[in-house]
Amino acid sequence: MARPDVAAFFDPRTWSVQYVVSDPQTKLCAIIDPVLDFDEKSGSTATANADRLLDFVRDQNLEVQWILDTHPHADHFSAASYLKARTGAPTAIGARIVDVQKLWAGIYNWPSLRTDGSQWDRLFEQGDGFDIGGIKSGVMFSPGHTLASITYVVGDAAFVHDTVFMPDGGTARADFPGGSARALWSTIQDIVALPGDTRIFVGHDYQPGGREPRWETTVARQKAENIHLTRYGREDEFVAFRTERDSTLPMPKLILHALQININGGRLPEPEANGTRYLKFPLGALDGAAWG
């Protein structure tokens, strides 16, 4: 398979990994899971992470062909809208985003939200293909962590978002609205069925034991070393473990902030009459979640 160049950009505030994946022959690239900076204490937004990606693209003489999100993130704002405005590149996400939009439109009491996915230029279905330069790429539907999660397979590289982490980090939680531990198990089986030398690029790294951040592994390493997959090797074992563990985890601190941005394609709310933008924060929307 073709081997794209992959540059990773770690955001320590959210433990997120953003990627620029490019075809070394044509110099065309895609940006995957870009972060729009947000400080919940002050309510301030910034574009330092996204600008770092644009600086890299410029310095490497790349041209942005796609801006891709793997799913509607619960722990950071997407910078897709900001980057589209600066590059003109089309945005894309999985087609099941429409189900997430409908679910969260109810949680936010947001009847005016368009729930047809039209905030993106393309909605990818299972098995869809697209090109990054001359590199054939494809889409795997990967639910579990969210209803709408997808994996991008670009040549020999798979961008698996929040399904598996680095082998010492295990697997992702599946208790957000619309999540499913059983669906996550099935998704992981699809991912580890890829060729063993497929490069796996994860969406987060929480630096177990305080080690330096890491984000690249392989299918073979996941199968041999992932602390959850090797310990809970049968579906029912894994589902029971994941369900019990998730019940002890507090929700991400930005979930109610971020979803109203990310189900709207990364667009911030429109300014109100006084020129200020406001987030809407539903009290009690996630009752029953562990406190942290």
Sequence and secondary structure as in RCSB ss.txt:
>XXXX:A:sequence
MARPDVAAFFDPRTWSVQYVVSDPQTKLCAIIDPVLDFDEKSGSTATANADRLLDFVRDQNLEVQWILDTHPHAD
HFSAASYLKARTGAPTAIGARIVDVQKLWAGIYNWPSLRTDGSQWDRLFEQGDGFDIGGIKSGVMFSPGHTLASI
TYVVGDAAFVHDTVFMPDGGTARADFPGGSARALWSTIQDIVALPGDTRIFVGHDYQPGGREPRWETTVARQKAE
NIHLTRYGREDEFVAFRTERDSTLPMPKLILHALQININGGRLPEPEANGTRYLKFPLGALDGAAWG
>XXXX:A:secstr
    EEEEEEETTTTEEEEEEE TTT EEEEES EEEEETTTTEEE HHHHHHHHHHHHTT EEEEEE SS  SS
SEE HHHHHHHH   EEEETTHHHHHHHHHHHTT TTS  SSTTSSEEE TT EEEETTEEEEEEE  SSSTT E
EEEETTEEEEESSB  TTT B    STT  HHHHHHHHHHHHTS TT EEEESB   GGG     EEEHHHHHHH
 TTTTTS SHHHHHHHHHHHHTTSB  TTHHHHHHHHTTTT      TTS       TTTTTTSB  
